[in-house]
Amino acid sequence: MSSKRKVLQGNTTRTRVGKYELGKTLGEGSFAKVKFAKNVETGECVAIKILDRDQVLRHRMVEQIKREISTMKLIKHPNVIKIFEVMASKTRIYIVIEFVDGGELFDKIAKNGRLKEDEARSYFHQLINAVDYCHSRGVYHRDLKPENLLLDSYGVLKISDFGLSAFSQQVREDGLLHTACGTPNYVAPEVLRDKGYDGTSSDIWSCGVILFVLMAGYLPFDEPSLVGLYKKIWEASFSCPSWFSSGARNLIKRILDPNPVTVSFKFNSSYETL
């Protein structure tokens, strides 16, 4: 259990959770907020995801939160956000995670536009290495997008937000996952068809969309209506801009193959062609 108390420092009141002194809010969602915090014993900077227990129970998110925590404890990789500890009070759940100070990859694209191919290649390699490791541990992220990719001050990419992740144990007898989830623009066509999908190939598809966005500065599949968007994704109807190199074009076309059975992308070799 965690003790939450307020500490008066000069004329400033600081809220403390266990050994962590809370600071500014870094982000806020429907069910949680993330705050900057400092370990008062070591001076280490962290981020704390704070969830309201009542909200978690009301929206039946207990299993999702447990899965997110279990996933983060299982994955130990330099390109995945670290989890340090989990605490709880009568009203709150506190998930203490690594503080990453460079913001979202999405913000970098929104601010500066498309990236040069060398920079895109660097981020893509880091992403693929981390996703490959997750898959080797039986974990599928299922919501890969630039908003869930953080950067530290050295340009190291960190995958975050495993709230929609799945374990290989959740695969049914047919060898497939059946819960459709993710962000529509980044979701693989087989997920949208709702007939079951392979977690590995669906994550790879999302990586391909991310690579396109990094190099183009816009989405390959983007329509005002969901019906129109889904049709484009099902048909893999997109075109690469003129500034893409031939290596980038070939790689993206191999990844964004609407048939997960024939997709020719392999983690350990194909991305080297970019």
C-alpha positions, 0 to 999 in steps of 0.5 A, a space after each residue: 500500500 502507498 501512503 500519500 501525503 502533502 509536504 510543506 517546503 517553504 511556501 510550496 506544498 508538495 504531494 508525496 506518494 511513498 518515496 516519490 515527490 509529485 511534480 507537473 502533469 505530463 499527460 492526461 487521458 480519460 482514465 489516468 494522468 501521468 505526472 513527473 516525480 522525483 525519488 526523494 531518496 536517490 534524486 532519480 526522475 520518474 513518471 507516475 501513471 495515476 489511475 482512479 480505482 473507482 474508474 478502473 472498476 466502473 469501466 471493468 479495466 482491472 484485467 487490462 491494467 493487470 495485463 499492462 503491468 505484467 507485460 511491462 514487468 516481462 519486457 526488459 529492453 532498452 527501447 521499451 519503457 521500464 516499470 519500477 514499481 506499482 503502489 496503491 491507496 484506497 482510491 488510487 493506483 500508482 504505476 512508477 515508470 521510466 521518465 522520458 524527457 524528449 516527448 512523443 515521436 508524433 510531436 516531432 513529426 507534427 512540429 518538424 514535418 517528415 524526417 530524412 531517411 537516415 533519421 527515419 531508418 534509425 527510429 525504425 530499426 529501434 522500433 523493430 528491434 523492440 517489437 521483435 523482442 516483445 514477440 519473442 517474449 510472447 507479447 503483442 502490442 496491438 496499438 503501435 503508433 507515433 503517439 506511443 513512441 517516446 524519445 529521450 534526450 539522446 534520441 533513443 526510442 521507447 515504446 510505451 502504453 501496453 494497455 491493449 497488449 496481448 499475451 500469446 496465451 490469449 491466442 485461441 485454438 485456431 492460433 489467432 487473436 480475436 479482439 479487434 483493437 488499436 487505432 484505425 489508421 494503423 490497424 492491419 486489414 485482418 484485424 478490421 475483418 474481425 475473423 481472427 489475426 496473428 499478433 506478429 503480422 498485425 504489429 509488423 503492419 503498424 510498424 510499416 505505417 509508422 515508417 511511412 509516416 516518418 518519411 512522408 509526414 502524413 498517413 498512407 491511409 486516411 479518409 474522413 469516413 471509417 468506411 472509406 478508410 477501411 476500404 483503403 486499408 483492406 486493398 492496401 491502396 496507397 502510393 509512396 511520395 516521389 522522395 522515397 528511395 527505391 529501398 524504402 518503397 520496396 520495404 514498405 510495400 512488402 510490409 503493407 501487404 494486405 494478405 498476412 500469409 504472403 507478407 515477405 517482411 522478416 525482422 532480422 534482414 529485410 529492414 536492413 535494405 532501408 
